[in-house]
Amino acid sequence: MNDSSFYHLYMETPLGGISLIYLDNPFRLVEVLLSSEKNSTAVHRAEPSGRSRPIRKIETLLKNYFTGRPIDPPWDVMSLDGFTDLQKAVLCKTAAIPFGTLTTYRDIAVAIGRPGAYRFVGTTLGKNPYPILIPCHRVIRSDKGMGGFGGGIDLKKRLIDFESHHR
């Protein structure tokens, strides 16, 4: 029997607050919440209530990101339970998009062997529990439109702009 409890670690970034939601025993990152109108209440009420070694590693990864350094997702502690193999493929292809570059939903669909599944790609990225770590903000529409983003289009634009100035 495990003795897991949910914890929240709030960190301030140049683009707003981020809450890391995690289980501590055994450690598992559950979700990354970005500050946005949609979830600003949840983010600002989250308080650090424990800092296990793995959460410090993720905190450091995010701090590095906000200094302009590319990061590799900590796959070993991110749960993709509940995602199908095809959805996991979308998330993995998205994680491989280089810092400061953009790709399209269609490009991701082609990369997973499903060229007509660009809406599926968008829907999957809309469920991404790990924004920034899996950089879904780097995926745009084929017509160069922003598409969607869980943190809001304004934050997506700010993340893209941030990366373009730090590469």
C-alpha positions in Angstrom: 0.0 0.0 0.0 1.4 3.4 -0.9 1.0 6.5 1.1 0.7 9.2 -1.6 -0.5 12.7 -0.9 -0.9 15.5 -3.4 1.4 18.5 -3.0 1.6 21.8 -4.8 4.8 23.8 -5.4 4.2 27.3 -6.6 6.9 29.1 -8.5 7.0 32.6 -9.9 8.4 33.0 -13.5 9.0 35.9 -15.8 5.7 35.0 -17.5 3.5 34.4 -14.4 3.0 31.8 -11.8 3.3 28.0 -12.3 2.0 25.4 -9.9 3.5 21.9 -10.0 1.0 19.3 -8.7 2.7 16.1 -7.6 2.5 12.9 -5.5 5.3 12.4 -3.1 5.3 8.7 -2.3 6.1 7.4 -4.8 7.0 10.7 -6.6 4.9 11.4 -9.7 4.4 14.7 -11.4 0.6 15.0 -12.0 0.2 18.4 -13.7 1.8 21.7 -14.5 -0.7 24.6 -14.1 0.2 27.9 -15.9 -1.1 31.2 -14.8 -4.0 32.2 -16.9 -7.5 33.7 -16.5 -8.9 30.2 -16.6 -6.9 28.8 -13.8 -5.4 31.8 -12.0 -7.3 31.1 -8.8 -6.0 27.6 -8.6 -2.5 28.6 -9.3 -2.4 31.4 -6.8 -3.9 29.3 -4.0 -1.4 26.6 -4.4 1.4 26.7 -1.8 4.6 24.7 -1.5 4.0 22.1 1.1 7.1 19.9 0.7 10.1 19.7 -1.5 11.2 16.2 -2.3 14.3 15.8 -4.4 12.5 15.0 -7.7 10.3 18.2 -7.4 13.5 20.3 -6.9 14.8 18.7 -10.2 11.7 19.8 -12.0 11.8 23.3 -10.4 15.4 23.6 -11.7 14.4 22.5 -15.2 11.8 25.2 -15.3 14.1 27.8 -13.9 16.6 26.8 -16.6 13.9 27.1 -19.3 13.2 30.7 -18.2 16.9 31.6 -18.6 16.6 30.5 -22.2 18.0 27.0 -21.9 16.3 24.1 -23.7 15.1 21.3 -21.4 14.4 17.6 -21.7 11.1 16.4 -20.2 11.6 14.3 -17.1 9.7 11.3 -18.6 10.6 9.1 -15.7 8.3 11.1 -13.3 5.6 12.2 -15.7 2.6 10.0 -15.8 0.9 9.5 -19.2 -1.7 7.1 -17.8 -5.0 7.6 -19.5 -3.4 8.5 -22.9 -3.5 6.1 -25.8 -0.4 5.0 -27.6 -1.3 7.4 -30.4 -1.8 10.3 -28.0 1.6 9.5 -26.3 3.2 9.6 -29.8 1.8 13.1 -30.3 3.2 14.2 -26.9 6.6 12.7 -27.6 6.8 14.3 -31.1 5.8 17.6 -29.5 8.5 17.2 -26.8 11.1 16.9 -29.6 10.3 20.3 -31.1 13.5 22.4 -30.6 13.5 25.4 -28.3 12.6 28.5 -30.2 11.1 26.8 -33.2 7.5 26.2 -34.3 5.8 23.4 -36.1 2.2 22.8 -37.2 -0.5 20.4 -36.0 -0.4 18.9 -39.5 3.4 18.3 -39.2 2.9 16.4 -36.0 0.1 14.4 -37.6 2.5 13.5 -40.5 5.3 12.6 -38.0 3.0 10.1 -36.2 2.0 8.5 -39.5 -1.5 10.0 -39.5 -1.4 12.9 -42.0 -5.1 13.7 -41.8 -5.2 13.7 -38.0 -4.3 17.3 -37.3 -7.5 17.9 -35.3 -6.6 14.8 -33.2 -3.2 16.3 -32.6 -4.8 19.6 -31.4 -7.3 17.7 -29.2 -4.5 15.7 -27.6 -2.3 18.8 -27.0 -5.3 20.4 -25.4 -5.1 17.6 -22.8 -1.3 18.0 -22.2 -0.9 18.0 -18.4 2.7 19.2 -18.7 2.9 22.5 -20.7 6.4 23.9 -21.1 7.9 20.4 -20.3 6.0 19.1 -23.3 6.0 22.4 -25.3 2.6 22.4 -26.9 2.9 26.2 -27.3 5.3 25.5 -30.2 2.5 24.0 -32.3 0.5 26.3 -34.5 -2.0 26.0 -37.3 -0.8 25.5 -40.9 -2.1 29.0 -41.8 0.3 30.4 -39.1 -2.6 31.1 -36.8 -2.0 30.3 -33.1 -4.6 27.5 -32.6 -5.5 26.8 -29.0 -3.6 26.7 -25.8 -4.7 25.7 -22.3 -3.0 28.7 -20.7 -4.7 31.0 -23.2 -3.6 32.5 -26.6 -2.0 35.5 -25.0 0.3 33.2 -22.9 1.0 31.1 -25.9 2.2 34.2 -27.9 4.3 35.3 -24.9 6.0 31.9 -24.6 6.7 31.9 -28.4 8.1 35.5 -28.1 10.2 34.6 -25.1 11.8 31.7 -26.9 12.4 33.6 -30.1 14.4 36.2 -28.0 16.4 33.5 -26.1 17.7 31.2 -28.8 
